[in-house]
Structure formats: C-alpha cells, structure tokens
Amino acid sequence: MESQIYRDQRNRVLAESVMKGLAARNMTGYYAATKEEALAAALSLIPEESTVSMGGCMSAWEIGLVDALKQGNYHFLDRNEMDRRQHLLMTYDADFFLTSANAMTKDGMLVNIDGNASRVSAIANGPRKVIVICSLNKVCADLDSAMKRARNVAATINNQRFDTDTPCHKTGSCMDCLTPGNICCQIMITRCSFHPGRIHVILVGEDLGF
C-alpha cells in the first residue's frame, strides 16, 4: 500500500536521526524495518557459544530471538528455569544481556523502569554487551515525554500484565503511588555508555512490546 511506503520512509529517516544520537552517546544503533530483519541483526551480534541472559523482554520474544537462542548453539540463561538469585548473579557475568527500553528520546537516551532492578542494573553494568531491541513507536521527542511514556504506557501495561494491586491497574495511568508490590521502584536514564561499543540498540520499524 502507498501509505506503508511513506510510513517506511518516515521510520528510516527517524531511525537515522536516532542512530546519530546513539553514536554521540557511545552506543551503536541499527535499523531493522521488520521483525525478521531485527532477528537477523541481533543474531549477527551474538557469536555461537555465547552466554546470553535477559529480563522480561517481550520484544525479544516477539521477533523470535528467544526461540532462536534456545534452539541454537548458545548458552541461554532462562530465568524461568533457574533460581532467580542464581540467574541474577550469572547474568552479571554473561556475554550478552537482552532488553528493550520503556521509552527513548529521538537523540538517543534510554528510559527504563524496574521493580527489583534486575533489568536496569544489568543494563548499567555487568554483562559484557547489551542488546536493546526497541521499536520506533517508543521514540519520544524529549526526555520529559519519554518519562511520561515509560510511566503511563509501559509501566501501566506491565502492571496489568503482572496483575498488581496498584492504582494504575485500576485507572490505566500512573498515579505516582508507593503501593507495596508496585514495579516502579527504579527509574534509570541511560544518557550515554561509559564503555564505547558495549550497548547496541536495534531500532525496529514494526511495533513491539509496550
């Protein structure tokens, strides 16, 4: 369809702008128009026999990356089949950590919200490489709008997913609560990578995750 052609053109131009911002922040960006291209890009970054871990990254599931790692010649640390504490400690020594971003800015900053910090702590330090799979629908104009998206869209949907007893579960928007069991305990802004080449961001033209 003609409309899809223009949408694809817009996505490519936006991705190029975001990748420039990532490069300025010591992060490497890639553009994948489809889920299939995103899968190929991710696998091209992960050598066989690598140890790979992840948190609750829906985007990695949606592009087929988790299944590919489980079926391939990789050491995939499946947190659903391990003691959570053991998984956390082994994650910090993994070759690769897979994640997404709850939101990001058009100039390359990543915003993530976490409950017990297993995901944001691994993004910050530990695993040798981090692969972020982020669809372009999560790209926001600036940090303020990215924070609002992370709290009012991503975190609210995740509270629905985990069936928490929180105000946003009932209202559909962030109420800035301190309710026990809320998953918005840690908010991390990745404005740059201290280690050049550690964080790789695959920008995907198709909508993924929350």
Backbone as CSV, one residue per row, in Angstrom:
resi,resn,N_x,N_y,N_z,CA_x,CA_y,CA_z,C_x,C_y,C_z
1,MET,0.832,-1.201,0.000,0.000,0.000,0.000,0.870,1.256,0.000
2,GLU,0.362,2.309,-0.649,1.132,3.536,-0.755,1.413,4.148,0.612
3,SER,0.434,4.058,1.521,0.622,4.630,2.852,1.771,3.953,3.596
4,GLN,1.934,2.640,3.363,3.010,1.909,4.022,4.376,2.368,3.511
5,ILE,4.442,2.725,2.245,5.700,3.219,1.678,6.134,4.486,2.408
6,TYR,5.188,5.394,2.635,5.520,6.638,3.318,5.851,6.388,4.784
7,ARG,5.155,5.441,5.372,5.441,5.093,6.764,6.854,4.516,6.887
8,ASP,7.224,3.669,5.952,8.567,3.089,5.955,9.635,4.167,5.760
9,GLN,9.345,5.122,4.882,10.292,6.207,4.658,10.473,7.032,5.925
10,ARG,9.373,7.327,6.586,9.451,8.088,7.850,10.241,7.315,8.893
11,ASN,9.998,6.019,9.014,10.702,5.213,10.009,12.208,5.204,9.753
12,ARG,12.584,5.085,8.507,14.010,5.043,8.175,14.693,6.369,8.495
13,VAL,14.022,7.472,8.173,14.583,8.788,8.467,14.692,9.000,9.970
14,LEU,13.645,8.621,10.707,13.676,8.754,12.162,14.780,7.897,12.755
15,ALA,14.908,6.661,12.277,15.950,5.768,12.788,17.339,6.346,12.556
16,GLU,17.556,6.936,11.401,18.862,7.532,11.109,19.172,8.657,12.091
17,SER,18.161,9.446,12.435,18.351,10.529,13.392,18.671,9.983,14.775
18,VAL,17.927,8.958,15.184,18.165,8.351,16.496,19.548,7.715,16.556
19,MET,19.972,7.063,15.478,21.280,6.411,15.457,22.417,7.417,15.590
20,LYS,22.238,8.611,15.043,23.240,9.659,15.221,23.342,10.050,16.692
21,GLY,22.198,10.154,17.348,22.196,10.459,18.770,22.847,9.363,19.592
22,LEU,22.565,8.111,19.241,23.184,6.983,19.943,24.698,7.006,19.780
23,ALA,25.170,7.268,18.564,26.613,7.293,18.303,27.292,8.360,19.151
24,ALA,26.643,9.502,19.307,27.211,10.574,20.123,27.274,10.187,21.595
25,ARG,26.493,9.183,21.966,26.428,8.725,23.358,27.171,7.402,23.571
26,ASN,28.076,7.061,22.669,28.885,5.837,22.758,28.053,4.562,22.648
27,MET,26.910,4.652,21.982,26.084,3.471,21.738,25.955,3.282,20.228
28,THR,25.769,2.032,19.812,25.703,1.711,18.391,24.270,1.387,18.001
29,GLY,23.774,2.055,16.964,22.402,1.828,16.527,22.325,1.104,15.195
30,TYR,21.231,0.372,15.012,20.954,-0.356,13.780,19.466,-0.168,13.466
31,TYR,19.125,-0.192,12.207,17.712,-0.109,11.851,17.268,-1.391,11.182
32,ALA,16.146,-1.919,11.647,15.531,-3.102,11.062,14.073,-2.762,10.757
33,ALA,13.691,-2.811,9.505,12.329,-2.427,9.129,11.297,-3.422,9.634
34,THR,11.684,-4.703,9.750,10.740,-5.754,10.133,11.283,-6.576,11.299
35,LYS,10.411,-7.392,11.869,10.820,-8.297,12.940,11.886,-9.277,12.443
36,GLU,11.728,-9.727,11.206,12.686,-10.675,10.644,14.071,-10.043,10.512
37,GLU,14.112,-8.790,10.078,15.388,-8.098,9.986,15.978,-7.856,11.369
38,ALA,15.127,-7.582,12.354,15.598,-7.378,13.719,16.217,-8.657,14.280
39,LEU,15.598,-9.794,14.002,16.137,-11.079,14.444,17.509,-11.323,13.824
40,ALA,17.622,-11.094,12.521,18.896,-11.301,11.839,19.971,-10.379,12.387
41,ALA,19.606,-9.126,12.678,20.569,-8.167,13.222,21.052,-8.592,14.601
42,ALA,20.124,-9.053,15.432,20.504,-9.484,16.785,21.430,-10.696,16.739
43,LEU,21.082,-11.687,15.918,21.903,-12.898,15.842,23.279,-12.604,15.251
44,SER,23.368,-11.596,14.387,24.668,-11.247,13.810,25.612,-10.665,14.868
45,LEU,25.048,-10.186,15.955,25.859,-9.597,17.023,26.287,-10.619,18.078
46,ILE,25.650,-11.799,18.062,25.883,-12.791,19.126,26.605,-14.010,18.549
47,PRO,27.891,-14.163,18.813,28.601,-15.359,18.325,28.057,-16.632,18.975
48,GLU,28.139,-17.726,18.262,27.735,-19.008,18.836,28.578,-19.320,20.069
49,GLU,27.969,-20.051,20.991,28.548,-20.447,22.271,28.605,-19.291,23.279
50,SER,28.046,-18.146,22.920,27.981,-17.040,23.874,26.966,-17.352,24.967
51,THR,27.216,-16.805,26.153,26.251,-16.884,27.249,25.347,-15.662,27.163
52,VAL,24.046,-15.918,27.081,23.077,-14.847,26.863,22.014,-14.883,27.951
53,SER,21.701,-13.721,28.496,20.658,-13.621,29.507,19.698,-12.497,29.137
54,MET,18.600,-12.413,29.853,17.632,-11.355,29.606,16.689,-11.234,30.797
55,GLY,15.994,-10.111,30.844,14.933,-9.942,31.821,13.613,-10.297,31.154
56,GLY,12.583,-9.528,31.461,11.278,-9.803,30.861,11.089,-9.030,29.578
57,CYS,11.894,-9.302,28.600,11.897,-8.530,27.347,10.909,-9.128,26.345
58,MET,9.715,-8.547,26.266,8.710,-9.052,25.343,9.167,-8.919,23.891
59,SER,9.924,-7.862,23.594,10.359,-7.628,22.214,11.246,-8.760,21.703
60,ALA,12.107,-9.295,22.579,12.969,-10.412,22.175,12.140,-11.642,21.822
61,TRP,11.069,-11.861,22.555,10.162,-12.963,22.227,9.459,-12.704,20.896
62,GLU,9.002,-11.476,20.692,8.171,-11.167,19.540,8.926,-11.251,18.214
63,ILE,10.227,-11.015,18.233,10.992,-11.141,16.973,11.526,-12.563,16.779
64,GLY,11.287,-13.454,17.754,11.735,-14.836,17.644,13.136,-15.089,18.140
65,LEU,13.716,-14.107,18.833,15.111,-14.240,19.264,15.278,-15.268,20.371
66,VAL,14.359,-15.313,21.303,14.489,-16.268,22.411,14.451,-17.698,21.889
67,ASP,13.506,-17.991,21.017,13.421,-19.342,20.446,14.677,-19.689,19.657
68,ALA,15.208,-18.715,18.912,16.423,-18.960,18.124,17.610,-19.272,19.036
69,LEU,17.706,-18.578,20.155,18.808,-18.828,21.086,18.662,-20.173,21.771
70,LYS,17.447,-20.532,22.133,17.206,-21.818,22.785,17.495,-22.977,21.849
71,GLN,17.206,-22.795,20.585,17.381,-23.869,19.614,18.773,-23.892,19.002
72,GLY,19.524,-22.809,19.167,20.839,-22.713,18.558,21.971,-23.080,19.494
73,ASN,23.177,-22.830,19.064,24.373,-23.189,19.822,24.788,-22.029,20.733
74,TYR,23.931,-21.797,21.717,24.164,-20.704,22.661,23.892,-21.191,24.080
75,HIS,24.470,-20.514,25.055,24.182,-20.814,26.454,23.175,-19.773,26.945
76,PHE,21.894,-20.119,26.823,20.842,-19.180,27.185,20.433,-19.391,28.636
77,LEU,20.516,-18.339,29.425,20.137,-18.402,30.838,18.650,-18.089,30.949
78,ASP,17.849,-19.108,31.131,16.396,-18.956,31.187,15.974,-18.752,32.631
79,ARG,15.538,-17.549,32.954,15.192,-17.255,34.346,13.962,-18.029,34.814
80,ASN,13.168,-18.538,33.874,12.004,-19.334,34.254,12.377,-20.761,34.629
81,GLU,13.628,-21.124,34.359,14.076,-22.485,34.666,15.221,-22.497,35.674
82,MET,15.461,-21.356,36.316,16.561,-21.226,37.267,16.082,-20.541,38.534
83,ASP,16.826,-20.744,39.602,16.622,-19.943,40.801,16.878,-18.482,40.450
84,ARG,15.990,-17.583,40.860,16.088,-16.191,40.440,17.383,-15.530,40.915
85,ARG,17.816,-15.836,42.118,19.063,-15.265,42.631,20.251,-15.765,41.816
86,GLN,20.257,-17.056,41.506,21.336,-17.624,40.699,21.341,-16.995,39.311
87,HIS,20.155,-16.817,38.739,20.046,-16.209,37.415,20.599,-14.791,37.427
88,LEU,20.269,-14.041,38.461,20.741,-12.659,38.566,22.260,-12.599,38.614
89,LEU,22.872,-13.424,39.420,24.324,-13.407,39.568,25.020,-13.869,38.292
90,MET,24.461,-14.878,37.628,25.055,-15.362,36.386,24.874,-14.336,35.262
91,THR,23.794,-13.572,35.321,23.553,-12.534,34.319,24.674,-11.511,34.304
92,TYR,25.154,-11.134,35.478,26.188,-10.102,35.557,27.497,-10.547,34.906
93,ASP,27.666,-11.851,34.719,28.885,-12.354,34.077,28.610,-12.864,32.662
94,ALA,27.418,-12.571,32.127,27.050,-13.065,30.801,27.771,-12.275,29.702
95,ASP,27.866,-12.888,28.542,28.447,-12.193,27.387,27.485,-11.149,26.842
96,PHE,26.184,-11.495,26.833,25.177,-10.594,26.281,23.957,-10.540,27.193
97,PHE,23.391,-9.356,27.297,22.120,-9.176,28.002,21.129,-8.563,27.030
98,LEU,19.952,-9.166,26.931,18.910,-8.690,26.027,17.875,-7.895,26.802
99,THR,17.479,-6.777,26.250,16.464,-5.962,26.888,15.788,-5.103,25.835
100,SER,14.784,-4.376,26.256,14.209,-3.349,25.418,14.339,-2.042,26.189
101,ALA,13.611,-1.039,25.778,13.529,0.216,26.522,12.060,0.549,26.678
102,ASN,11.693,1.081,27.831,10.309,1.508,28.011,10.008,2.749,27.180
103,ALA,11.051,3.524,26.932,10.943,4.697,26.065,12.355,5.143,25.726
104,MET,12.483,5.946,24.672,13.768,6.549,24.367,13.535,7.882,23.670
105,THR,14.520,8.734,23.739,14.395,10.041,23.105,14.946,9.986,21.689
106,LYS,14.531,10.933,20.871,14.982,10.933,19.493,16.471,11.231,19.364
107,ASP,17.086,11.754,20.462,18.535,11.965,20.426,19.295,10.885,21.185
108,GLY,18.622,9.728,21.464,19.355,8.543,21.883,19.432,8.201,23.350
109,MET,18.661,8.845,24.223,18.651,8.450,25.630,17.614,7.353,25.856
110,LEU,17.942,6.385,26.709,17.057,5.274,27.023,16.438,5.482,28.399
111,VAL,15.159,5.167,28.537,14.468,5.265,29.816,13.879,3.905,30.156
112,ASN,14.169,3.411,31.363,13.643,2.123,31.807,13.182,2.199,33.252
113,ILE,12.080,1.526,33.522,11.517,1.441,34.876,11.524,-0.018,35.300
114,ASP,11.902,-0.269,36.554,12.056,-1.643,37.032,11.537,-1.772,38.459
115,GLY,11.230,-2.999,38.829,10.790,-3.271,40.187,11.962,-3.579,41.097
116,ASN,12.572,-4.758,40.918,13.700,-5.139,41.786,15.053,-4.818,41.175
117,ALA,15.068,-4.137,40.041,16.290,-3.606,39.413,17.144,-4.655,38.721
118,SER,16.656,-5.867,38.552,17.468,-6.886,37.879,17.759,-6.495,36.435
119,ARG,16.818,-5.825,35.807,16.992,-5.426,34.404,17.850,-4.164,34.292
120,VAL,17.490,-3.126,35.037,18.229,-1.870,34.882,19.659,-1.989,35.392
121,SER,19.874,-2.826,36.404,21.235,-2.991,36.905,22.123,-3.679,35.882
122,ALA,21.549,-4.619,35.114,22.329,-5.313,34.080,22.604,-4.395,32.890
123,ILE,21.691,-3.484,32.606,21.953,-2.505,31.558,23.105,-1.601,31.972
124,ALA,23.114,-1.216,33.237,24.122,-0.270,33.724,25.512,-0.885,33.804
125,ASN,25.592,-2.148,34.225,26.922,-2.735,34.450,26.800,-4.247,34.562
126,GLY,27.901,-4.947,34.305,27.922,-6.392,34.464,28.126,-7.118,33.159
127,PRO,27.038,-7.445,32.436,27.201,-8.171,31.164,28.131,-7.431,30.207
128,ARG,28.896,-8.201,29.436,29.896,-7.588,28.563,29.260,-6.739,27.461
129,LYS,28.133,-7.195,26.942,27.433,-6.460,25.896,25.941,-6.420,26.236
130,VAL,25.295,-5.351,25.821,23.846,-5.211,25.992,23.221,-4.971,24.627
131,ILE,22.201,-5.753,24.298,21.464,-5.556,23.055,20.057,-5.078,23.406
132,VAL,19.741,-3.881,22.976,18.434,-3.277,23.227,17.600,-3.390,21.961
133,ILE,16.441,-4.031,22.060,15.534,-4.173,20.920,14.372,-3.224,21.160
134,CYS,14.317,-2.153,20.396,13.359,-1.086,20.689,12.629,-0.663,19.417
135,SER,11.326,-0.802,19.416,10.557,-0.371,18.247,10.423,1.148,18.230
136,LEU,10.274,1.681,17.055,10.263,3.132,16.887,9.048,3.798,17.512
137,ASN,7.993,3.045,17.817,6.841,3.648,18.479,7.170,4.091,19.906
138,LYS,8.326,3.683,20.414,8.741,4.101,21.758,9.612,5.359,21.748
139,VAL,9.919,5.864,20.563,10.767,7.055,20.456,9.932,8.303,20.723
140,CYS,10.421,9.136,21.642,9.709,10.342,22.064,10.537,11.585,21.756
141,ALA,9.880,12.721,21.752,10.539,13.967,21.341,11.659,14.369,22.279
142,ASP,11.469,14.162,23.588,12.451,14.617,24.563,12.356,13.752,25.813
143,LEU,13.203,14.054,26.789,13.263,13.227,27.997,11.965,13.303,28.798
144,ASP,11.358,14.465,28.858,10.110,14.612,29.607,9.018,13.723,29.024
145,SER,8.859,13.721,27.717,7.836,12.886,27.093,8.198,11.408,27.178
146,ALA,9.491,11.088,27.168,9.917,9.693,27.324,9.590,9.185,28.727
147,MET,9.813,10.023,29.727,9.464,9.640,31.102,7.964,9.407,31.225
148,LYS,7.179,10.272,30.609,5.723,10.120,30.680,5.286,8.838,29.991
149,ARG,5.909,8.523,28.862,5.555,7.285,28.184,5.918,6.066,29.034
150,ALA,7.116,6.085,29.596,7.556,4.955,30.411,6.622,4.712,31.582
151,ARG,6.157,5.784,32.213,5.329,5.638,33.401,3.861,5.386,33.072
152,ASN,3.340,6.056,32.055,1.908,5.988,31.786,1.509,4.935,30.767
153,VAL,2.465,4.490,29.954,2.163,3.456,28.963,2.822,2.140,29.367
154,ALA,4.154,2.097,29.330,4.859,0.830,29.560,4.623,0.280,30.969
155,ALA,4.835,1.113,31.973,4.689,0.621,33.352,3.252,0.243,33.662
156,THR,2.308,1.019,33.151,0.898,0.713,33.406,0.500,-0.613,32.764
157,ILE,0.934,-0.850,31.534,0.621,-2.120,30.881,1.290,-3.277,31.609
158,ASN,2.532,-3.084,32.058,3.213,-4.154,32.793,2.528,-4.446,34.118
159,ASN,1.988,-3.423,34.764,1.224,-3.669,35.989,-0.032,-4.485,35.690
160,GLN,-0.630,-4.254,34.525,-1.750,-5.098,34.109,-1.267,-6.530,33.883
161,ARG,-0.116,-6.650,33.227,0.424,-7.981,32.904,0.738,-8.779,34.159
162,PHE,1.294,-8.107,35.165,1.658,-8.795,36.408,0.518,-8.806,37.422
163,ASP,-0.614,-8.210,37.049,-1.815,-8.211,37.885,-1.523,-7.675,39.295
164,THR,-0.848,-6.518,39.357,-0.515,-5.914,40.634,-1.720,-5.188,41.224
165,ASP,-1.711,-5.035,42.515,-2.785,-4.312,43.196,-2.366,-2.851,43.354
166,THR,-2.276,-2.167,42.238,-1.800,-0.783,42.215,-2.859,0.123,41.598
167,PRO,-2.803,1.418,41.886,-3.789,2.343,41.313,-3.825,2.333,39.789
168,CYS,-2.644,2.246,39.136,-2.644,2.288,37.672,-3.303,1.057,37.075
169,HIS,-3.303,-0.051,37.822,-4.000,-1.251,37.359,-5.487,-0.973,37.228
170,LYS,-5.996,-0.067,38.060,-7.425,0.243,38.076,-7.773,1.454,37.205
171,THR,-6.823,2.400,37.084,-7.131,3.646,36.375,-6.563,3.702,34.958
172,GLY,-5.518,2.911,34.689,-4.909,2.932,33.367,-3.874,4.016,33.176
173,SER,-3.538,4.755,34.242,-2.494,5.773,34.152,-1.746,5.850,35.476
174,CYS,-0.511,6.336,35.424,0.340,6.394,36.607,-0.235,7.360,37.634
175,MET,-0.273,6.905,38.894,-0.747,7.738,39.999,0.393,8.081,40.955
176,ASP,1.628,7.806,40.529,2.813,8.091,41.344,2.690,7.465,42.729
177,CYS,2.293,6.203,42.750,1.969,5.551,44.019,3.205,4.972,44.701
178,LEU,3.039,4.660,45.956,4.037,3.925,46.745,3.415,2.632,47.269
179,THR,2.492,2.107,46.510,1.794,0.890,46.903,2.758,-0.290,46.972
180,PRO,2.706,-1.092,48.057,3.558,-2.282,48.126,3.335,-3.180,46.910
181,GLY,4.435,-3.657,46.339,4.341,-4.517,45.167,4.349,-3.778,43.846
182,ASN,4.417,-2.443,43.883,4.465,-1.719,42.606,5.805,-1.987,41.915
183,ILE,5.802,-1.934,40.606,7.002,-2.294,39.847,7.777,-1.067,39.371
184,CYS,7.462,0.077,39.928,8.130,1.323,39.524,9.078,1.805,40.625
185,CYS,9.949,0.915,41.058,10.869,1.247,42.158,12.139,1.921,41.666
186,GLN,12.586,1.562,40.487,13.826,2.096,39.942,13.542,2.712,38.570
187,ILE,13.958,3.942,38.385,13.831,4.593,37.082,15.238,4.972,36.634
188,MET,15.657,4.438,35.486,17.022,4.674,35.017,17.020,5.363,33.653
189,ILE,17.816,6.408,33.560,18.043,7.092,32.293,19.463,6.761,31.837
190,THR,19.581,6.130,30.697,20.893,5.850,30.126,21.184,6.968,29.133
191,ARG,21.955,7.961,29.576,22.219,9.117,28.704,23.454,8.899,27.838
192,CYS,24.321,7.959,28.252,25.446,7.559,27.415,26.046,6.289,28.003
193,SER,26.901,5.637,27.239,27.581,4.436,27.703,29.022,4.792,28.058
194,PHE,29.426,4.447,29.258,30.800,4.715,29.678,31.785,3.949,28.812
195,HIS,31.364,2.740,28.379,32.222,1.877,27.549,31.722,1.902,26.107
196,PRO,32.442,2.541,25.193,32.029,2.553,23.784,31.896,1.136,23.233
197,GLY,30.826,0.899,22.502,30.640,-0.407,21.881,29.975,-1.441,22.762
198,ARG,29.657,-1.087,24.008,29.011,-2.072,24.889,27.516,-2.187,24.604
199,ILE,26.835,-1.087,24.379,25.385,-1.087,24.197,25.038,-0.951,22.718
200,HIS,24.278,-1.927,22.222,23.834,-1.949,20.830,22.309,-1.842,20.811
201,VAL,21.792,-0.915,20.041,20.347,-0.670,20.002,19.812,-0.976,18.606
202,ILE,18.925,-1.966,18.528,18.276,-2.305,17.264,16.921,-1.616,17.233
203,LEU,16.772,-0.662,16.330,15.529,0.082,16.171,14.672,-0.636,15.143
204,VAL,13.435,-0.953,15.532,12.591,-1.794,14.694,11.387,-0.998,14.179
205,GLY,11.133,-1.106,12.876,10.044,-0.373,12.254,8.659,-0.871,12.633
206,GLU,8.539,-2.130,13.021,7.246,-2.678,13.447,7.098,-2.502,14.954
207,ASP,5.858,-2.283,15.409,5.623,-2.078,16.841,5.893,-3.373,17.614
208,LEU,6.585,-3.212,18.737,6.910,-4.336,19.611,6.678,-3.950,21.063
209,GLY,6.430,-4.939,21.898,6.375,-4.707,23.341,5.332,-3.686,23.720
210,PHE,5.663,-2.955,24.789,4.702,-1.996,25.325,5.264,-0.575,25.196
